[in-house]
Amino acid sequence: MTAPVTTHLHDGWTLHQHRRAEGAPAVEPIPATVPGGVFTDLLAAGVIPDPFESTNEAAVAWVAGCDWRFHGEFTVDDGHLAHDHLELCFDGLDTLAEISINDTIIAVTENMHRRYRFDVAALARPGVNTIDVVVRSATDAAERRREREGDWPTANFGRPFNYIRKMACSWGWDWGPWLTDAGMWRPVRLVAWSAARLGDVRPHVSVDADDHGRLDVEVDVASTGGATVAVAVVDPDGVEVCRHDVAFAGDRVRVALDVGAVRRWWPHTLGDQPLYRLDVSLLQGGQRVDGRSMRIGFRTVELDTTPDANGSAFRFLVNGRPMFVHGINWIPDDVFVSRIDAERYRERIGQAIDANVDLLRVWGGGIYEDDAFYDACDELGVLVWQDFLFACAAYPEHLLADEVEAEARDNVSRLMHHTSLAIWNGNNENIWGFWDWAWQEVLEGRPWGAGFYHELLPSVCAELDPGRPYWPGSPFSGSTDVAPNADAHGCVHVWDVWNQIDLVRYRDRTPRFASEFGWQAPPSVRTLEEYLDPAELNRSSDAWFTHQKAADGDLKLDRGIEPRFGTVDDFDAFCYAAQVVQARAIRTGVEHFRSLKPYCMGTVWWQLNDCWPVTSWAVIDSRTRRKPAWYALRDAYRPRLLTVQPRGDRLVVFAINDTDRPWHVTTEAVRRSATGDIVSSEPVELAVAPDGIASFTLTPTTGARSDVLTVGDVDDDAGRAWWWFALDREAPLPTPNLSFDASHDGDDLVVTVTSDVVVRDLAIFPERVHPDATVDRQLVHLLPGEPATFRISGVAESDLDALTTLPALRHTATLTSLDRPTKA
């Protein structure tokens, strides 16, 4: 029997302007990259400027209004002709595509989020064949559908992304550009086969209390007759532990395996990540005609929403253990999603892990990520909260229902074997929008998506992935009888703080689980310098506002800055001040919510990453540079945390232990003046159980408003807790005299800083000296005479002067006094 033949169709494509939009320039045919998209092809050919630079986003807007045609060729040879079937397979078509073989249309598609297979055996001929993929303007089509069908409201500038199954944020978002791409964004291949081939493989994994593992493997098969499926499991040491062969006829077969004693998979914050290999072979006449291998893990994940005296819980249990989630939201890592590769996924997920993150929420306005994303999460021990792709809008069910079901079935089948996948979530903010954002007046009773979130999607999950939790939305209280964003029930989004009030007001909220909350800051100034001209590096330039998408975003930044630092006119100083405030927002919100444990059992910061250079809520900018907020998140997500929180008119020390080991805290709470004199001290002793929390109410003390309270030692794994009695400008710290010492440790430069007075939020930005330089810590507080070290990679000792003066070195006294730091 002849083995299947797979031919990748990634070479030799050209891009043609199929329909020129009004006002668009004429474009001659250019080379095309597959996988890829129209914008990146035009950029590579020099037809358009870089959309990320200056105000070029608007200058290239015409691209999205045109129709485009990708033209290619493939050769059918004797290897293909020996088979009964010849299938053209697209892993991703963006989005409104018309596919032709030898000038005959074979299919029309309208969903970016699913795979397609088309049998072209009847049209293909021996030798050279032509293939054309025409992609129509999604922006034009969406507008026409809205005009025809009426308005289904959106919260994204009123743009009609909700009429087409395409990445919503390609219409722009409050952190992203409006660059609506088109093309073959995932691999394309030609597959020749006979008799039988494998479809999707869905392993249903279970493990009991005695660590005994079982598998129920569901295999879809395309077959013209009977066949045999052979399933084997190989343990993490490479030893085959079980195998079973099943003969069958039909298009689906189930194979049950008893794996025996297994090693459990855990998130990296709780344990190891042993992965087993599942090998599935399709046999006919004793010969292997197709096969699939995937990695699986043995673990349980439950979502506990049990009602209690306060409302209802929302907590994850992994292998039966309640887990406080240290999460962060994920958006597409590039607005041109075909540019995101496995290396980039692994780097970004690694940065999340280094910040003590153990859950990534894949947000519903983006994409179902490539398998490489979930593979990395499996290997590295990061749980995934996967939204279905609905965000901030009402959706016309009658237009989209068939595509939504096909998309859901495709992606649940593709992703459900990933051990890291913890939960399916129906949507982002749509239930909230329906009830609280005046959508009902516009909809006038028309279906808006509830049928998807409460009926269609849970039924698909129950059929194809019954062992994994499903939740209808984020936020959602769990009942239509309770407000969707109610703190006492379900998961909540906390956006009133950023939008309306000061960051300290996070302490007014008591959520069971905070699945979104955030605060903005600009990216690294070095990143801005790489995309904006020097004359544009100010807050009144068009380029600045091109890269600030949030409604009244700068006004909200100022609302956080002014009470602390006054009006900051200098651009460099403003960027630092905004980054300090963002970092404080993280520590304030996360540490407050963690102090509510076990009432609150998780936080998911908005957001990890950026898709282009922009002022946003991200902690890592589009050039992979870590903002000061990243370091704040890392510290706030320590497995063991000391934090000082107000409770009424008293200060309370909380010791929060998210490890499986007991923790005994013996330390002091010390109040000091700005010059370091001890005003008062009090011993603090706490016994904290595994996965527990303990508190100590401090005795009230008096002193100057510029005093600072510390609890713990800077070298402890729990860190030192700090409490400031006043905002910065209300009790300015004196200008410090800083001394610096430098030494080498391998290739790194270790800079030791000492001050004669208390210093707040000391930061070194080494990328201001060398663009690829990095530092191990930021926003460090100093006590007088106590040294702090910064480990810097990518610089030389000769750079010490540049590293220890403006603009590379900053602390808050440089904002309130505007004096440069001086060296002793």
N, C-alpha and C positions, 0 to 999 in steps of 0.2 A: 504494500500500500504506500502511495507516495506521500511524503511528509508535507505539511502545509508550507506555503511560501509567503513570506512577509516582505514587502518592499516599501521602504519609507519614501514618501514623496515630499522631500524638503528642499530639493535643489532645482535650479533652472526656472524659477518663477519670475514673471514680470508683472508690474502693477500698471494699470491703465485707468485713466479718468473716463468712466463710463457715462456719467452725466455731470455736466458742469453746473454748479449752483450759481444763481444770480450773484454777480459781483466777485466770483471766484476767478483766479487766474487760470489760464490753460496750462495743463501739465502733460508733457510728453511721457511716453512709457519709460519706466525706470526698473531696475532690478528690485525684486521683492524677497523678503526673508520669511520663511515658514519654518517653525511657528513665528508669528509676528503680527504686525498691524500696519495700517495705512500711515499713521503718524510717524512711526519709527522708520518706515521705508522712505518717506518724504524727507525726514531729517537726515538719514544716511546719505541720500542723494543730493543734499544741499538745496532742496526745493524750499524748505521752510527753515527758519531759525529755531534754535532750541526753545521750546515752549516754556521751559522752566526759568529762562533768563528774563530779567527786566519786565516789560509789559507785553512780552511776546505771546502770552496766552490769548489775548484778544486778536493779535495779528494773524494767528493761525486758525481762528474760529471757522473760517470758510471751509476747512477740510471736512468737518462733520456734516455739512450741508450737501456734499457731493455724493454721487454713487460711484463705486469703484469696482474694477474687474481685475481679478488675479488670473493670469493665464499661465498654464504649465503643460507639460507633456509627460507621458509615461509609456514605457515599452512593455508590451505583453509578449512573453517568450514561451518556449516549449514548457518551461517549468510551471507557468501559470495555466497553460492550455491543458495540462494533464489533469486538472481538477475540474470538479463539477460547478464550483462556486467561485466567483471573483467579487470580493466585497471592497468597496471604497469606505474607509473608516475615518471619521473626524472625531477627535477627542474634544474639540472645542471650536465652534463657529460663532463669530461675533458679527452680527446676530441675524439680520434679515438677509439670508443668503439664498441665491438661486444657483444650483450646481448643474453644469452641463458636461456631458461626455460626447466628444465628436459632434458638437453643435446641437445635441439633443438634450433638452432639460430632463434631468432625472429626479430632482427634488427641490423643494422650497422649504427653508427652515426659518424659525423665528424664536430661537431660545439659545442664549449664550451658555446656559448653565447645564447642558446635557450633552451626551455623546450620541453620535449618529453612525449607522451602518447602512450602506446601500449596495444591493447586488447589481453589478454592472456587467455581468457575463454576457447578457444579450446584446449589449451595445459595444463592448470592447472588441477590438479586432487584432489579429496578429500584427506585431510591429508597433509603430509609433501611434499613440492616441493623444488627443488633446483633451484638456480639462480646463474649464473656466468656472470661476466662482465669482458671481456678481454680488456685492454687498451693498444694499440700499441704505440710504441715510436713515438712521434710527431716530434722529431728532425730528426730521420732517414727518416720518411715519407716526411718531408718538403725538405730535401736534395735530395731525389729521384725525387720529383716533379720538383725541379729546374733543375736537370740534364736532365729530360725528356722534359720539356717545354721551357727551356731557361731562361735567367736572366731577372727578373724584379727587378730593383735596390732598395736597402734600404739604409737608412742613419744610421743604427744601426749595425756597425761592419760587414756589409755584411751578416748578418744571415737571413735565409729564413723564418722568421715568417709570411711573407705575402702570403704564399702559403696555409695556413691552418687557419680556423676560430677559433683561440685560442688567449688567452691573449698575446699580442705581447711582453710585457716586461718580460714574463717568459723566453725569450731567452736572458735576460740581457738588461740593458740600461745604459746610462751614469750616473745613480744613483742606479742601481739595479743589483743583482747577476744573473748569468745564472743558474737557478734552474728550469728546465722545468718539471713541476709536471704532474700528471695524477690521475684520480680517480673520484669518485662521490662527487663532491664538494658542492652540495646543496641537500636538502632532497629528499628521495625516499619513495614512498608509494604505497600501493595497494588500489584501489578504486573499490568497487562493487556497481552497480546501475542498476536501471530498468527504462524503459519508457523515462526518461528525466534527463538531468543534465545541469547545467550552464557552459558556457564557459567564455570568457572574457566579462567584463562589461566596457563600455567606456562612461563615463558621459561627455557630452559637455556642459560646463557651460558658461552662459552669464549674464552680469549685465549691465543695462543701466545707463544713466546719473542721473536718479532719484533713483538709488540704488534698482531697481526692478530686482530680480533674476529669471532666467529661466533655466531649465534643459532639455536637449534632451538626453535621456539615450539609448544607443545602447547596446543590449544584444545578445551575441552569445549563442545558445542553441543546444545541441545534444539531439535529440528527435525522438522517434519512432511514435509519433502521436501529436495531438494538446495539448496545455498546456496554462496556464495563468501565466503571469509575473506580480507580484505586486511590485511596487516601492514606497518607502516612504522616506521623508526627515525629519530629526530630527535636530532642531537648536542647537546652542552651550549650551543652557540651558536645553536640554533634552526634549523639547516639539516637538511633531510631527506637522509639519506645512503644509504638503501636502502629498497626497497619490493617486496613480492611478493604476488600474488593467487593463491589456490588455490581451485578449484571442487571440491566434495566432496559426498558423501552419507553420512550416518551421524551418530554422536554425538561423534566426536573426529577432529581433523585436526591434522597436523603441518606446520609451515611452516619451511623452512630459509632463512636469510639470511646472506650474506657481507657483513659490515659494513665490512671494510677496516681501515685503521689506526685505532686507538682510543687514548684516554687512559685510563690505569689509575686505578682508585679505590684509595685507601689509608686506613687508620685515621689520625685526625688527628695522631697522634704521629709518623707516618712520611711523610705527604705530603698531597696534595689529594684532593678528593672529586668529580670530574666525574661527573655523572649524565646519562644519555641517556633520552629519552622513547620508550616503546614504545606505538604506537597500533594497536589491533586493531579492525577494523570488520567487521560481519556484513552481507553484501549479499544481497538477493534481488531479481531482476529489475532489477539495476543500482541499486537503492535501498538506502540504509543503514537497517537495521532495528534495529541494536544496536551498541554500541561500548564499548570499555574503553581507558583510558590508564593507564600506570604508569611509574614511573621505574626504571631498571636501571643497573647499573654493571658495568664490565669489570675483573675481578680474579680471582685464584685464591686459595683457602684450602685448605691441607692440614694434616692432623694427623699428625705423625711420631711413631710409637710403636716405632721400631726397637730391637730388643734390643742391649745393649752390655755392657761388662765389669762395669758396676755394677748392671744390672737392665734397664730399658727406658725409653726417652725418652718424654716427653709434651710436645711443643712444637708451636706453630702456626707455619706458614710462610705468609706473605702475599705473593703475587706472587713466590714462591720465596725470600723473605727470612725467615730465622728471627727470631721476634719474642718478646722477653720481654714477657709480658702484664702490664699494670698494671690489674688488674681490681677489680670490686666487685660484690657480690650485690644484686639488686633484688627487693623484695617489692611487692605491690600498694600503691600510694601512698595508698590510703584503704580502710578495711575496707568502706565502701559504694562499690563500684567504679564505679557509674554516675556518681559525682561527679568522676571523673578525666577531664579534658578535654585537648585538644591543647596548650593553653597551659601547663597544669600539667606535662605530659610534658616539654615543651621546657625549662621552667624547671629541672626536676629533672635532666634529662640535661645541661643547661648547667652545673649545679653540679658534676656528675661530671667533665665536661671541664675545668672550672676547677681541679679537684684532680688533673689529669694522668691521669685514668682513660681507658683506651682499650678496655675491654671491660666490658659489663654482663651478668651472668649472671641470666637470668629464672628464678627459683627455682620448683621443682616443686610447691610447696604453694599457689601462687597461681592466676593466670590466664594464658592466652595473651593478651597485651596487645592493645589496639586498634592498628589500622594506623598511627595517628598516632604511636605510640611508635616503631615501626620506621622510619617516614618520617623522624622527627627523627634517629634514629641513622644512617640513610642519608646525610642531608644534612650532619650534623655530624661524621661519621667515627668512630663508636663501634661496635665489633664487638659482636655479640649472641651469647651462649651461651644457647640455648633449651632448658630442661628440658621434657620431656613431664610432664604434671601428675600425678605420683606422688611422695609424700613421706612418709618416716618411718613406713612401715606395710607390712604384708603385704596384698595385694589378692586377693580371691576371684575368680579368673579366670573360673570358670564363670558367675558372675553378670554380669560386666562386659565380656566379650570382644567382643560385637557392638558395644556402645557405644564401647569403646576404639578399635576399628578405624575406625568411622565418624568419631569425633572426630579421630583421627590423620590420616585422609585429608582431612578438611575443613581442618584447620589447616596441614598441610604444603602443601596446594594454595593456601591463602590467603596464606601468609607466604613461600613459597620465592623469590618474585621480589625480595625485599629484599636488597640488596647487603650490608648490614651483618650479616645472619644468617650466622654462621660455623660453627655446629655444632649438631646435635640431640643432646640427652642424654636417656637413657632414664628416669632417675629420680633422686631425691635420697635417699640413705642407705638405700635398701631392700635392696640387695645386702649392704651392711655389716650392716644389722640382721639379715638372715637368718643370716649366718654368725657374728656376734659378740654378738648381743643375746638369746640364748636363745629365739629365735622357733621354732626347729625342734621344741623339745619341745612347744610349744603346737599347732603345725600338724600334727604327726603325719603327715607325708608329703603333705598336701594342697597343690595348686598355689597359689603365693603371689605371682605376678607375674613370675617368671623367664621364662615364655613370652612375656610382653609385651616385656621388655627385650632378650631374646636372639633372638627370632624375629619376632613380629608387627611391632613398631615398625621394626626395621631393614629388614624386607621392604617396608613401606609407603614408607619413605624411598628404598630402592633403586629402587622403581617410579616414584615421583613426583618425587623430588629426588636423582637419583643423583650429582650433582656436588658434594655437600656432605658433610662428615664426619659420621658417627654414632658415638656412644660409649654403651655400655649404662648407665652410672651414674656418679654422683659421691657418694662416692669409688668407684673401681674400679681394680684393678690391671691389668686386661686379660686375666685368666685366672682361672678357678675353682680352679686349682692353686696360686695365690698369694693370700695374705690380701688382702681387698679394700682395706684401708687401709694397704698397705705403702708406706713412703717411697720405696723404690727403683723402684717401678713405677707408672705411671699417675698419676692425680690423687688427692690425699688431703684429708681434713678433719682439722684439728688442733684438737681440742676438749679434750684432756686438760689443756692449759695453763689455760684459763679455768676448767674444772670442778674441777681438783685441785691445781694447782701454781702457782708464781710465773711471772710473764710473762717473766723472763729465761730460762726453760726453753724458749722458742721456739728458743733456740740449740742445744738438744739434737737438734732435728729436721732432717733433710736430705731434704726431698721433691723429687721431680722437678717437681711442679706442685701448689701449694696452692690448691685451689678453694674452701675455706672455712677461716677461722680468725677469731676475734673476741674482743672484750672489751667488757663493758658500761659504761655511764655514764648518769646521768640526763640528761634534756633540759635546755635552758636553764631557769634558775629562773624567768625571766619566763614561759615556756610553762607551767610548773607553776602559777604564780600565776593564769594565765588559766583554768585548769580545776579547781583545788582552792581551797577556802575557806582564809582565813588560818589558822584553827585546825587545818587538815588538813596544813599544811606542816611536817610532822615525820615521823620514820621509824617512829613507832608508830601512826600513824593508819590506819584502815581504807582511807581513800582512797589513801594512799601504797601500800599493798599491792595495792589494786585496779589500780594502774598499775605494778606490778612483778610480772611473770608468771613469771620464771625460777625454777626450783626452787632454793631456798636462794640466791636472787640477791643479797640484801643481805649474806649471810655471805661470799659470794665477792667482793663489792665490798670488804668489810672486809679480807679476806685480802690484797688488793692494796694497800690503804691503810695498814694498821697497821705493816708493816715500814718504811714510808717516813715516815709522819707520826704514828704512834701513833693513839690513839683520838680521833676528831674528832667531838665532840658537836654543835657548832653546825651547824644545817641548811645554811645557805649555804656554810659552809666545807666541809662534807662533800660537797656537790655539786661544788664546785671540785676538791676532792681526788680524787674519783672520775673527774672529767673529765680531770685530769692523768694519772692512772694509765692510763685508756683511751688517751690520746694516746701515752703511752710504750709501751704494748703494740703499737700500730701501728708506731711507729718501730723498736722492737726486732725485731718479727717480719718486717716488710717488708724492713728493711735487712739483716738476717741472711740471709733467703732470696735477696735480690738479690746478696749477696756470694758465693753459691754458683753463680752463672751461669758457664758454660752448663749445668752439671749440673741446676740448677733453672731453669725457663724461664717461670715465671709465678706470680703471687699474685692471689687474688680475696678481698678482705676481706669479712667478714660484718659489717655490711651498709651500704648507702647510706642508706636512707630508713626512715621509720616510717609506719604506717597509722593511728596515733592517738597521743595524748600518753602516753609510757611511758618507763620506764627500759629501755634496750635497747642493742644493739650498733651501732645506726645512728650515722652521723656527721652526719646532718642530721635535725633533729627534725620532728615533724608540723606545726609552724608555719613550716617552711622555714628555721629558724634553724640556722646551722652550729655544731656543737659544736667545742670545741678540737681534737677528734680529726680533724675535716675538714682543718684546717690542717696537722696532723701528716701526714696522708695525702698532701696536696699536696706537702709537702716530701720525704717518703720516696719519692714517685713522680717526682721530678725526672728529666728525661731524662738528665742527668748528675748523678751523686751521689758525694760523698765520705762515707765512713763508716768509723768505727773499730770493729773487731771483735776479740774475744779469740780467739786460737788457741793452745791449751795455756796456757803461762804467759807468753805474749807478746801484745802488742797489735799489730795489723796495720791499716794504712790501705789501704782498697780504693777505687779510682777506677773507677766503673761507668759505661760510656758506651753508652747505648741509641740514639744518633744515628748517622747515616750519615757523619759527619765525624770525622777523627782529633782527638785531644784531648791536649794536652801540659800536664801539671800541674807547676808549679814553686811550691812553697809551703814552709811550715814547720809542724812539730808543736811546739807550745809548751805547757809545763806551767806553770801559774800558781797562786799561792796565792789564797785567797778575797778578799784585799785587792788582788790584781792584780800582785803581785811575780812576776817571771819566775823560776821554779825551774830550768828547763832548756829548751833548744830544739834542734831537729834539722831540717836541711833535708830536704825530701821532693821528689823529682822522678820523674815517671812519664810514660811514653808509652803512650797508650791507643788502640788501633785502633778503627775504626768498629765498632759493635756489640760492643765488646770490654770487657775487664776487666783491670786491673793492680793489683798489691799491693806494699806496702812494709812490711817488718817493722821496728817501732820498737825502738830501743835501750832496755832497761829503765832506769827512773829511780826515784828515791826522793823522798819528800816527805810532806806531811801528807795524811791521808785526805780532808780538805776541799778539796784541790787539784782543779783541773780541767784537762783537756787539750783543746786546740783544734787543728784542722787546717784550713787554708784561710781565706779572707777572707769576711766576711759579705756582701759585695757581689757575689761570684762567682755565676754562674748555677748552679753546683753547690752553693752554700751552704757553710756552715762546719760541719765535723763536730765534735761534742763528746763527750768521755768523762769520766764522773764516777767517781771511785775508791771511793765509798762511797754507801750509801743515805742519804737526806736526814737522818733522825733519828740516824744513826750519826756524822755529821760535819756538824752544823748550820751553815749559812751565817750570817754576821752580819746583823743587821737593817740594811737599807740606808737611807741618806738619799737620797731620790729628788728630782730637780728636773724641772720640767715647763715646756715652752714650747709655745705654740700659735700657729698661723697658718692663714690660709685659702688654699685652692687650689681656685678655683671654688666649688662648693657644699660641698666637703668641709672638715672641720677636721683639720689635721695636727698631731698631738700628738707632741712630741719628749721623750723620757725619758732622763735620764742618772742614773747611780748612782755612789756612791763605793766600792762593793764589788761582788763578783760577785752577780748575781741570776739565779735560775732560774725559768723558766716564768712570766714576767710576762704578765699578760692584762688586757685592758680589755674589759668586757662592756657595750657602749653601749646594748643593749636594756634594761638596768636603769634607764637614764635616759629613753630614748624607745623605745617598743616596736618601731618599724620601723628603728631605727638599726643600722648594720652597720659592721664594722671589717675591715681588709685582712689582719691577721695576729694570731696569738695564741701564747701560750706561748713568748715570746721570752726568750732568755738574754742577759744584759748583762755585759760586761766593764767594770771601773771606767773612768769617763771616756769611754767609747765610746757615743755617742748612738744611740738606736733610735727610729724614727718609726712612728706608727700613723696611718693614714688612716681617718677616721671619717666616714661619711655619715649624714645625718639628725639632726644635732645642731648647736647653736650654740656660739659661743665662750663665752657665758655659762654653758654647761654644764661648763666645764673643771673646776671644783671637784668637781662630782658624779662626773665621769668618772675623777678621779684619787684617789678615796678609796673605802673599802669602802662598799657591796658591789661597785661597778663595777670597781674595780681590785684585783687580787690577784697575789700571787707566793707561792712556797713558804715564804718566811720568815713569811708571815702565818699559816701553819699550825703551824710548829714553834715560833714565838715568841708567836703570837697578838697581836703588836703591830700597830697600824695603820701603814701606810706614812706617812712624814712627808715634807713638802715643804721643800726648802731655801729 
